[in-house]
């Protein structure tokens, strides 16, 4: 197994509110714009950031929209070109904390590594995203304890001198965003839809491609089991031979040559890539690939959580219907292979343009 030139680890959770925050009385002053689709659209497409006590609210239509997934997502919303409506509420606000700056710590690393936090906010809920980029040249034995710390229950981060597990860090960020958004006395009834989902990307050293997962020259059974186990659940050699089989827990996606991805509906995705100078991709393109995979899984879960498991009110019905239509549009429009396999969308016939 070659060493890694880079290792990128990201995680997200997802919370929805049984009572979406679409009434001014339920919102603090800095978030009053969320109460109407028109005000929500005007803030979301603004050129300048907007601040709240704990967060910067950043425009989604500018730099984020450059990423392939968010362009497809915006198209899937099929927003009205004139007056805003309930579909506008499905486009997230991007929030960055002003003062919350956690570090990831591990005995296998020479020093702490900054964790970058983004909160994606909707009137119906929010998702916290944590990303860490490790530029140390690690081998699989050094990556494994990092992945274990991120997906386990023990301390993995430090924040203001305190050691926190991943779940505790998610909880700290949840308290911060809800405290900024929801008015005192309002109770939107938080429901956890995704406790934690991970997207990990391992990029090999130049000239040292990973072995193939599904064909010769193939990685050994033990190596394949270790890679799949990075998602947070120990997989043995017997089970790893069933990866990609119909009805199995894990799905396999070939990305060309020795590059591949392994996904699990509840745990997330691990992506194995060649070095940029070996693959013909720029490093930035590889980061975009991993970011697009994470964003597509996050948005897919968010759309599926709109109104799920609650008795919808008449004012929620249009949002629920729009979320279902957007999910169907997204499944058809976003043809990323990892996403398509993740949501089990059958491939289009060869003679149908995509």
Secondary structure, DSSP 8 states (H G I E B T S, - for coil): ---EEEEEEEEEEEEEESS-S-SGGGB-GGGGGGGSHHHHHHHHT-SS-EE-SSEEEE-STTTGGGSHHHHHHHHHHT--SSS--GGGGGS-EEEEESS---EE--TTSSS-EE-EEEEEEETTEEEEEEEEEE-S-B-HHHHHHHHHHHHSSS--EEETTEEE-HHHHHHHHHHHHHHHHB-TT----EEEEEEEEEEEEEEE-TT----BSSSSSB--HHHHHHHHHTTSS---HHHHTTTTSTT-SEEEEE-STT-EEEEETTTEEEEEE--HHHHS--HHHHHHHHHHHHHHHHHHHHHHHTTTTS---HHHHHHHHHHHHHHHHHHHH---HHHHHHTT-----TTS--
